[in-house]
Amino acid sequence: MIYKECIDKCFDAVKACDRCSEEGCKVKEECGKTHHKTIICSEVCLLVGRLTAKGICCKELYELCAKLCDECSNDCCKLEHPHAKCCSEALKACSEACRKCSAECCTTDDKDKKVCS
């Protein structure tokens, strides 16, 4: 269940980031560096969502996605555009979901040691 939430939140972030970078930032100067960050976030979220859907659990990738989503969300919330606000909210949700997946990504072996894939 936790992984389904992560997949859904990642793909929601992809849609919101793509909309923001394409429709919200028609002129790159409007968004500056945030324009590039939303594109990068979209691609990372897409990768994480697709790998998770295929049953691949990678703690480091979840942590990277969460970090990038947090940074981009903070930048997007400063912009005065409705697509940027939606992007910021979707990225916050994705970040939270990725952190949950990162924490659950480990399994316990028969000696009660955590083994991460």
Beta strands, then each sheet from edge to edge (+ up, - down):
strand 1: 106-108
strand 2: 114-116
sheet 1: 1+ 2-
end
